[in-house]
Amino acid sequence: MHKRGSFGSRFGAIAAAAGSAIGLGNIWRYPYVVGENGGAAFILLYLLIVFLIGLPCLMSEFALGRFTRKNVFGAFRKLAPKKKWYLIGVLGIVTSFVILAFYSVVAGWTVAFLKDSLINEFSGLSAAAIGSNFDGFVASGWEPLLWTFLFCLITALIVMLGIENGIERYNKIMMPMLLAILLVLCINSFSLDGFKEGIAFLFRPDFSKITVDVALSALGQAFFSLSLGMGTMMTYGSYIRRQDNLLFTSSTVAIADLSIAILAGIAIFPAVFSFGIEPGSGPDLVFKTLPNIFGQMTGGYLLGILFFLLLVVAALTSSVSILEVLVAYCSEELNLSRKKSVIICATLAFGASVVCALSQMPDSSLKIAGQNIFDFLDTFSSSYLMPVGGFFIVIFTGWFFGKQRLHAELSSDGVYKVRYFNLFLFIVRYLAPIAIAFIFFSKIGIL
Ligand code: PHE
């Protein structure tokens, strides 16, 4: 038997779960997905999905995780012995592996940008030069890999240290600092030529832009940003103390995550329009925009360094939570030591990262369905793998976990009042699964 770690305080649990949620999903992925899907109307849909599907799913994962105190696979084995529900655990493990693979590549870019801002690489460059520098960096193939390797190594070391010593400590100070810098960038946005256009893009909805694909992207982004549908939040839930209020914890996490994303949008889009960057230009968007912002603003040199440092940390607190899903599984189910589990999982994931990074080279033949493997895994995991996992998690919570047990978990055995319990039950039983299924069926053309 391995001794299980647990979070030392309520704040520690919130900081860790928020650390998992807040990351590249907010600062890199959210702006590029907003840009690709036309802006304001997408954001409204996203908001709706976060509260109606994301938050209930987050509460469900916390409840199942804390009740079972196990990794995602073991949790379903315990909850439903001899049934097929453990397959959700298998799916979660596959998804974690896939996400870790491409996530580490983008995180590697942020480490490289930290180095570039330290040596003041961006100053005095035109927007076009910044753009082609980045393209050259990605196209080199080997250079991003170096930084990805470094990032994987640090992730592995933190996870090796264990929950309290590794994960919890870093989040408490760094997340509020990231918020502060984003606020400064938002204020700076006011001074940019593209301010009006950027804000209109973010806040003036054109509902004719909502299509099935837009809805699917919003769903995917909500799952990705809140780390849902693959057992991360279940695993973290298993470390939350019995006396902590799950509703409070989950809503704080959801609101913090959403706020950072919204602020990132305000920081980025005015600059996108000022520097003539195409809003729908995809995963590169933020990396081609940010250096321009720091290049033109007063104090941009120091602020840039600090920003990329915090972004690396935000990415680390997320990658750590992904690796933790795999490591908790290996150490609890396969009886490997924590150290061995970390080495095996991190090495496998890095191997997959190599494939992702190389697939981005311009003449690479590493493609699936016409997309390079990186882009394919990015969209496929968030738009399909995670929502499918989330679908079954809410179904299980609503229909199979047991009403009494669910109530006991959410109220910490009656310590807290669970005011909207019936509404919650209605959402996890009907609304959330039907909404997810509806988007899927419309996508494949059945509805
Ligand atoms: N939510 C994280 C982010 O926004 C990414 C993540 C996805 C983390 C899935 C854990 C699980 O960066």
Boltz pocket constraint, residues with backbone or C-beta under 6 A from the ligand:
constraints:
  - pocket:
      binder: B
      contacts: [[A, 20], [A, 21], [A, 22], [A, 23], [A, 24], [A, 25], [A, 26], [A, 99], [A, 223], [A, 224], [A, 225], [A, 226], [A, 227], [A, 228], [A, 232], [A, 314], [A, 318], [A, 319], [A, 321], [A, 322]]
      max_distance: 6.0
